Amino acid sequence: MRKNKLAKKNSIPFLLLAVVHVLLFFIFAKRSRQKNIWILLLSNIGMAYLFEYPVLNLFKGYAYKPYILKKRAHDQILGAIFSQALYVPITATLLTLYQKNRYWKLGSTLIYYGIERYFLRLKIYKAYWWKPYYTVFFMNIYFYISDWFYKALNAKKKWALIIAQYLSTEVIGVTLLYISAVNRKVRFGRGAYHSWREHFILAPLYSLVRSIFLVKISSKHGLLPRLTMFTVSICTDMLLERTGLLKLRLNKLWNIIFHSVMIIISRFLYLKIRQKE
């Protein structure tokens, strides 16, 4: 009973912030007449994921404790998803769409600084070597990168369109991998008793590399390039299984569906993003 009360107490701030951010995004994005809103949001999430990977996954700068999922490693990454896929990217996207000045950016940053300090007091977030004032510094830079990137998107800069497609593909791919890991359909790491931390170091790398090839083949017409990508993906998974770095369940059904979906999504994103060149 005590554990359930603790879980509820910890999860409420995370879930409440998530609901507030999602509602704000839909309300203000609907009012905005700007183009490429969803592309910008996915790109901002992708940039936040890239930042989170070394700080959290590799070097354990901090830890989230939402107590929503049973497995501690899954729960910690879920907290990171709340932060890096909802709170910060949604704020950055709205600030960019409405062309808010440096005072809005600084004010938003200070709000997150306050939230971080409050989460530390509630003990639902723990900082190791990461300091809250790092958040102030890096978040301000992130908000300006969002502005700069959005201008490049609207100017139809080829490099920006390619990066937007790559980041969007990566966000969807790594999120699907996370869902699959939580449902015990996939796990990276050597040995039968390797840690989930090892999984969350290897899985994003797997997704980062695969997304490069997905973006590359997405511009090609016809069925053959997609069949080639599918075959290479399946063979790569088989090789990783043979070396003990990957474990799949459900008689390989998961990776067949996963790779098929990602190939379709990469083509869809190409048509939605790169056709603007």
Residue pairs with C-beta under 8 A, 6 or more apart in sequence:
6 67
7 67
7 68
10 65
10 66
10 67
10 122
10 124
11 66
11 67
11 68
13 118
13 119
13 122
13 124
14 64
14 66
14 68
14 79
14 82
14 124
15 66
15 68
17 82
17 86
17 87
17 115
18 82
18 86
18 87
21 86
21 87
21 90
21 91
22 86
22 90
24 90
24 94
25 41
25 90
25 93
25 94
28 94
28 97
28 98
29 37
29 93
29 94
29 97
32 97
32 98
34 97
35 154
36 150
36 153
36 154
37 93
37 97
39 153
39 164
39 168
39 272
39 273
40 93
40 96
40 97
40 146
40 149
40 150
40 153
40 164
41 89
41 90
41 93
42 164
42 167
42 168
42 171
42 172
43 149
43 153
43 163
43 164
43 167
43 168
44 88
44 89
44 92
44 93
44 146
45 84
45 85
45 89
45 167
45 171
46 166
46 167
46 168
46 170
46 171
47 89
47 142
47 145
47 146
47 149
47 167
48 83
48 84
48 85
48 88
48 89
48 142
49 84
49 85
49 170
49 171
49 174
49 204
50 167
51 84
51 138
51 142
52 80
52 83
52 84
53 204
55 61
55 62
55 130
56 62
56 63
56 76
56 80
57 197
57 200
57 201
57 204
58 201
59 129
60 128
61 127
61 128
61 129
61 130
62 125
62 126
62 127
62 128
62 130
63 76
63 79
63 125
63 126
63 128
64 75
64 76
64 78
64 79
64 80
64 82
64 83
64 124
64 125
65 75
65 76
65 79
65 123
65 124
65 125
65 126
66 75
66 78
66 79
66 82
66 124
67 75
67 124
68 75
68 78
69 75
69 78
69 182
71 182
71 196
72 196
73 195
73 196
73 197
73 199
73 200
74 181
74 182
74 196
77 178
77 200
79 125
81 175
81 178
85 171
85 175
87 112
88 112
88 139
88 142
91 108
91 112
91 143
92 142
92 143
92 146
93 146
95 104
95 105
95 108
95 143
95 146
95 147
96 143
96 146
96 147
96 150
97 150
99 147
105 140
105 143
105 144
106 140
108 139
108 143
109 135
109 136
109 139
109 140
109 143
110 136
112 135
112 139
113 132
113 133
113 135
113 136
116 125
116 132
116 135
117 132
119 125
120 126
120 127
120 132
149 160
149 163
149 164
152 159
152 160
153 160
153 161
153 164
156 276
156 277
158 277
161 273
161 274
161 276
161 277
162 215
162 274
164 273
165 215
165 218
165 266
165 269
165 270
165 273
165 274
166 211
166 212
166 215
168 269
168 273
169 211
169 214
169 215
169 262
169 265
169 266
169 269
170 207
170 208
170 211
172 262
172 265
173 207
173 210
173 211
173 214
173 262
174 203
174 204
174 207
176 258
176 261
176 262
177 186
177 203
177 204
177 206
177 207
178 203
180 186
180 254
180 258
181 187
181 196
181 199
181 203
184 249
185 248
185 249
185 250
185 254
186 203
186 246
186 247
186 248
186 249
186 254
186 255
187 196
187 199
187 246
187 247
188 198
188 199
188 202
188 203
188 206
188 240
188 245
188 246
188 247
189 195
189 198
189 199
189 202
189 245
189 247
190 198
190 244
190 245
191 244
202 245
210 233
210 262
211 266
213 229
213 232
214 229
214 262
214 263
214 266
215 266
215 270
217 225
217 226
217 228
217 229
217 263
217 266
218 266
218 267
218 269
218 270
218 274
219 270
219 274
226 263
226 267
229 259
229 263
230 259
230 260
230 263
233 255
233 259
234 255
234 256
234 259
237 246
237 248
237 255
237 259
240 246
241 247
241 248
248 254
248 255
